[in-house]
């Protein structure tokens, strides 16, 4: 009986030690929430991989912090639930600070952007005033939507305002003629026009100007500070400029400038 008890205790200790080792070896992660239909910031490439300018920045940041990088696609209108539940550590995907300053803990802005209007090149729409009576699309819960809410003098002239699940859907609607215009991020619009060859035009007049930052759950200062310091180091050693040049052909970043 003593021998059986001894064997049982040995087995329990072995299992406990194995579990402890597994826990000790578990790699800490840095899980970044992003919209997978938001090129060039974050999207799915032809090989089914998650790629993008923001994801490259986030991956380099994770590497420098000794964390395992996890790219987590999310529904954009569910981003707050994802963040507050702990499913993601931050939102890093062309995330506009303006109008959200008190809702998240932010890094400093790392690049600037405009909310612009995209139309078919042969539409005859050349100015914001030409949108009167037109059907305009915008992504749900986006900065473009907020910009239109803040500019009621403009949005009240529209014939209809449609909220789409993604900008890629909105662009398909524009191409088919189902909508007359899209209000969206300039950086995304110009990248999509350049890479797709679509016969679209960006109006010269911007609806709003803004800046992108990395958003954390309100009060998560420790992780924010680690990421902020890493971005500053990447700016100093030229890594931000290098990644920016790979995606945009120039350095569009603003940290350290």
N, C-alpha and C positions, 0 to 999 in steps of 0.2 A: 504493500500500500504506500509506504514512504517513497519507494522508487517511482511509483506512478505519479504521486504528487509532485516529486522533484522534476520528472519529465514534463508534467503539465506546466509547472512554473517556468521551466526553461523555455518552453514553446511560447508562452505568453510574453516573456522578456524579449525573445527574438523578434516577435511580431511588433512589439512596442518600439524596439530599437530601429527596425526597418521603417516603421511609420515616421519615427523621429528624423531619420536620415532623409527620407523623402521630403518631409516638410522643410528641413534645413536647406535642401538642395533646390527647392521650388524657386524658379526665377521670378523676380518681380517684374511686373509689366507696366507699360505706358500705353493705355488704350485711348486712341484718338477717334472721336466721333466725326463723321464727315458724310456729305451728300455725294453718293457715287455717280451722280449725273451732273457734275459741276466742273467740267473741264475749263481751264487747265489746272484748277486747284486740287481736285480729287475726282477720279473717274475710273472706269474699267477700260483697259486697252484691248486691242484685238486678240491678245493671248489670254484674256480673262483675268488679268492681274490688276490690282488696285495701284494706280500711279497718280502723279500730280505734283505740282510745285509745293503745295502745302504739305503733302505726305512726305516729300523728300526732306523738307525742313524738319518735320516732326521725327522722321526716322533718324536723322543725324543727331537731333537733340537727345533722343532716347539712347542712342549709342554712347554719347558723351556722358550721360547720367548713369550708365551701367544698367539700363532697363531694357527689357524685351519689348520691341515695338509691335503694337497690334493695331491694324487699321480696321475700324469697325464702322461699316456703312449703316446709316440710320435714316429714318424718315425725318425730313427736315422739320415738319410741324410737330414731331414728338421729341425734339432734341432736349427740351427741359426735363422731361420724364427720364430720358436716358441718363442725363447728367446727375439729376438728384437721386436716382435709384442706385448710382454707383456702377452702372453698366459701362460707362465711359469715364475717363479721367478729365477730359477736356473736349471742347468743340474747336476744331482747327480746320477751317474750310471756307476761306473768304468770308469770315464772320465779322460783320460790321459792328463797331463799337457804338457809333452814334445812335442815340435813342435807347441804348441798353446799358448805359454806364453803371446804373445801380442794380442791375439784375444779375451780374456776374462779377467775379474777380478777374481782372484783365491784365494781360501783359501790356507793355507799351505797343503802340501801333507799329507794325513792321512793313506796311505798304499802304499807299493811297489808292482810291478808286472813285469812280463816278457811277451814279445811276443814270443810264441813258435810254434812249428810245431807238429800237431797231425796227426797220420797215423793209418791205420789198423795194428793190432799187427802182422799179417802174411804177411805184404806187402813187407818185405825185405828191407824197407827203414830204415836206422839206423843213417844216418848223413845228414847234409844239402847238402853235395855234391851229395847225392843219388837222389836229387830232379831234377837233370838235365833231361830235356825232359818230365817231369811229368806235370799233370794237377793239379794246386793248387788253392784252394778256399780261399776267404777272404771276410769279411763283407764290404759293401759299406761305404765309408767315415769313416773308422775305423782307430784305431791306428795301427792295423796290416797292413792295406794297406799303411799307411804312412811309416811304418818301411820298407816295401818292396821297396817303392819309394826311400827311403834313402839308401837302400842296393841294388843298381842296379847290382852289381857284382853277387849277388845271384839271384835276380828275373829275370835277363836276360837269365839265364840258363833254366828257366821253359819252358815246351812245350806250356803251356797255363795258364793264370791267369784269374780266374772267380770271379766276384764280386757278392756276394749273398746278399739278403735283410736282412738275419739274420744268426747268427751262428748255430741256431737250424736247419735251412734249409741246411746249409753247412754240418752239421753232418749227416743229412739224405743222402745227396749226397755221403759223404764219406762211409757210411755204405753200400750203394747200389753199390759202385764201380764206380760211375759217376765221382768222382774226386779221386786223389791219396793222397792228403794231404790238411790240413787247417792250415793257419797261424792265430793264435788267442791268446786271453789273457790266460795266464797260470792258473790264479785263476778260471776262468770259465771252462776251459778244464778239470782240475782235479776234480772239483765239479761235472761236468756232467758225467765224466767217473765213479766216485765213486757212484753216485746216480742211474745211468741208467744201469750200468753193461755192457756197450758196450765194445767190444773187441778192444779198441783203446789204443795207446801208445803215450806218449809225448816224443819227442826226447830230449836228454840231452843238446844239443846245443841250446841256445836261439838266436832268431833273433835280439832282442833288449830288453833293460831294461828301465823301466819307473816308474812313480809314479802317483797315483790317487789323484785328488782334486775335490772340488766343484767349478763349473764355473758359474759366474754371468755375466750379460750384462756388457760390458766394461764401467767402471765409476761408477758402483753401489757399491761404497765403504761402504755405511752405512749398507746395509744388509749383505754384505760380512763380515764386522767387527763384527756384531752381531753373525753371525754363527761361525766365527773363535773363538770368545771368548767362546761361548757355547761349542764347541768341546774341547777347552783347559780345561774347567771346567769338562767336561765328562771324559777326560783323567785323571785328578787329582783325581776324586772321584771313579774311577774304572769302570764307565759305558761303556766306549769304550771297555775295555778288556772283560767285561761281555758279551756284544753283539757279539764281535768277537768270543769268546769261544763257544757261542751258535751255530754259523754258521760254524766255522772252527776247533773247538777243541783246539784252541790256540789263543793267542793274536797276530794278524798280523798288528796291527795299529802302526803308527809311531809318532803321535803327542805327544809331551812331553817326547820323548826318545832321 
